[in-house]
Amino acid sequence: CDPSNGCETAFAYYESTARCFEEDGFQRWGWTNFFDTEGTYTFPVYSGAGQCDLSKGTLTANLTVVYANGQVTVSAATLPGYVMQEVQLYVGTGMYPIKGQSETVAPGQYPYKDDSITDALTYSFDPISVGDEFYLIFHAVICGSDEVAKQMTGNSKLMQLKPYPTIFDNELQVAIDVSEDTRAIIQVYNMNGVQVKRMQADLRKGHNEIPLALPGLNAAMYILEAV
């Protein structure tokens, strides 16, 4: 299933060692991947590949695994036209994570995760210490960026925007009043038109206060926009 028309669950697939969850009795598709040799590995992430059937899936990202000196670093990068909305990672000596006394493949149980990312093109996890061999499962929710843009810009609700303080160091507060519940993209540009910040915000009808972290900016004038 192609997530260009919405969002799909996605899993990484290292062809040499990938094992489908369904082979071990789980009622969910996806793969656990085995590594026992140090090196750098880059392999695909598929969205919507039900029953682990690649012909049903869409290649939407690549995963890079760097295994060296007893540590593994994992980073994901979407292909053009796609963005990530959440990521979960399992790295361990067992084939699957353990919940209670049983193995699980539910992404919410993976120990390394970020459920709050917004329209990410790349994501890197902190290095993880491992032994001589390990299993890895990577899951993400991946959306078509065109679909995300439609969701963000398709709203015609009345919106009033007010930033404060107008002179700031590292953080700006944005007060936004909207006539209905909606979702907006908040963007900051320098005077040369270069985007320096972009974030998504879910807004409730009425008054909203949104903190906008802007560390490391040079002293200058900037343009704030919400769409």
Summary of the structure (lengths in Angstrom):
residues: 227
radius of gyration: 20.5
end to end distance: 29.3
largest distance: 59.0
contacts: 670
relative contact order: 0.16
helix: 11%
strand: 53%
